[in-house]
Amino acid sequence: MNKVSVTCRIDIKTKKKASKTFEAMDLSTSKAIEYFLREIALTGQIPFDIRRPNLKTISAINELEGRAAKLFHPNR
C-alpha cells in the first residue's frame, strides 16, 4: 500500500497532551492519526460527536431558559 504524508497544524499544548495519552497506549501520534482516518474511511463518519450549537440555537436556549426561570421565579 502506498503511503502519503499528512500535515496538521495544532497548538503545542494540545499536541503535548495528546502525545502523552498516545504514549500511555504505546502509540505514536502518526499511528493514532492513521487509526482515526481508517475509522472514518471504514464507517463514513467521525467516530465521536462534534456537534455544537450555533449562535441562533444558543440564543433560543437562553431565551427559553429565561422564560423557564420566570415561570419558577416570578420576581425575576
Buried (B, 14 or more C-beta within 10 A) or exposed (E): EEEEEEEEEEEEEEEEEBBEEBEEEEBEBEEBBBEEEEBEEEEEEEEEEEEEEEEEEEEEEEEEEEEEEEEEEEEE
